[in-house]
């Protein structure tokens, strides 16, 4: 009788641990992006699709993948702003150490301006993400 109780208890313990263990197919740590946009690559003259994890004030991180484990990443939040021409010009001035007057005189030297202006009606937000310009729209109300 003691052996049956022992094996029963062992089986119950194994089932409990199995039920609590993480399944390899479980994506509970992978969080879906709550914004989608484009990274402006002015050197390659390209717009690269990108996903963003944001809250109401800052971009936490970006990726070319739609799902990420944010716990495995070093997050360095960057403030984002409504996308306007004025904000775009201000960002380009900051990134290139220019005054607004210098930018206006030499606007054609900065392809990111043309690329961004082309997308002015398509995207709602802009962020200067470590000297890179990203335009995006929020796709979910979830905050990270």
N, C-alpha and C positions, 0 to 999 in steps of 0.2 A: 504494500500500500504506500510505503514511504517513497518507493521508486516512482510510482505513478504521480504522486504529488510533486516530486522533484522535477520530473520531465514536463509536467503540466506547467509548473512555475517557470521553468526554463523556456518553454514554448511561448508562454505569455510575455515574458521579458523580451524575447526575440521579436515578437510581433510589435510590441510597444516601440522598441528601438527602430524597427523597420518603418513603422508608421511615422516616426519623428525624423527619420533620416532624410537628407536632401536627395531628391531625384535628379539624375543627370539632365533630364529634359525640363526641369523646373527653371523658369526664367524670372523667378520672383526678385532676384537681385538686379536683373537687367531692366532698366527703366526706359520707357519709350520717350523720344524727344517730344517736346511740347511746342516746338517752333521749327519752321523749315524756310530755307532761303538760299542765297548764293554768296559764295566767297568771290570777291573781285580780285582776279589775278591780273594786275596791270602789266606785268612783264610778259606773260604769255598771251595777253589780250583774251582772257577766258573768264567765263562765269562758271564756277564749280558748285554743283548742288551740295548743300550741307545741311545738317540737322543741328538744332540747338536745344539746350536745356536751360530754361530761364525761370526767373520769378518775376514779380511785378516791377523790379527795378534793375536787375542785372542779368547778364548772360553768365551762367556758371561754367559751361564748357560747350565745345562744338565737336562735331565728328562727321565723317562721311557715312557712318553707320546710323541706323535709326534707333537701335537699342544699345545702351551702355550700362555697365555697372559703375555708378557714380562713386561708390565706396572705394573703388580701386584706382581712382584718379585724383591727382592734385588739382583742386579747383581754385582758380584765381578769378574771381568775379570782375566783370567789366560792365560799367553802366551803359545802357542803350538809350536811344532818343527817338522821338518821332522823325521820320525821314523827310527832310526838307532840303532845298538847295542850300539854304544858309548853313544848316548843320553839316552838310557834305563839304562845303567850302571851308568851314572851320576845321573839320577833321583833316582835310588835305593840307591846310596851312600848318597845323600842328605836326603832322607826319613829316613835312618837308621843311620845317623851320622857316616859314614864309609869313610875310604880312599879307593882309587881304589885298592890298594894292599890287603887290608883286604877283600874286596869284591871278588877279584880273588881267594884268599885262601879259602874262605868259600861260594863260589857261590851256592853250593847245598842247603844251608840253606834258600835261598830266592826263593820260588816257583814262584813269579811273573816274575822272569827272564825267567824261562822255559816256562811259559804261554805266555809271550810276544814274545819270540823267535819263538815259534810255529806259531805266526801270522805275522811274519816279512814281508812276501810277500803279505799278504792280506790287510794290512792297511798302509796308507801313512803318517799319523800324530800321534804324541804322546803328551799327556799333563799330567803334574803332577798337578792334580786338588785337592788341599788341601790334600796332602799326599796319594792320590789315583791315580792310573795309568789308563788312558783311551786311547785306540787306536781308530782311526776313519778315515773315508774318507769323503770328502766333497761331498754332493749330489746335491748341487745347487750353482749357482754363486751369489745368493743374500747374502748381508751382513747385519748384525744386529749391 
